[in-house]
Amino acid sequence: MKTNYLLSNKYKMPGWTILFLGLISGIYVWATDYESDLLTINVLAILGDDQIFDSSKALFRIIENSIIDELAALAIIIGGLLVGFSKEKIEDEFIYKLRKDSLVWAIIFNYVVLILAIAFVYHFSFFNVLVFNMFTPLLFFIFRFNFLKHKTRSHEE
């Protein structure tokens, strides 16, 4: 089975490490509103204020920001991509089908969650749902794919 879009299997373990560290730090930052002076630096901001459509706000400017939440988000995304899109040791048609089915399931499930959030979550809480929604397709895919892989292996034994 030729899969040009998949990375080598050697990226799977570093991916799990980066994903795990990103999830732990992201949950900690979110739960405690942690801000570190150590990681507060000047960054380029395309939009740096809360009011996007205010004409008096300048675009593309340097602001001071704690980047701990951005680092956690990048770790989740990069680790998730490495885990989700690295080849298995044995990459056959069955694994390809599990991967494809898991990806479709993750997208459908993600949009069902988003539809429910649009219908039932309001105000600033909705923004939190949207932030989590950035990660859910990838995390749902990884969970579903590994669950099906494990379930298949346990039935074979």
Secondary structure, DSSP 8 states (H G I E B T S, - for coil): ---TT-B-GGGHHHHHHHHHHHHHHHHHHHHHT---STTEEEEEESS-SS-TT-TTS-SSEEEEEE-HHHHHHHHHHHHHHHHHTB--SS--HHHHHHHHHHHHHHHHHHHHHHHHHHHH--THHHHHHHHHHTTHHHHHHHHHHHHHHHHHHHHH-
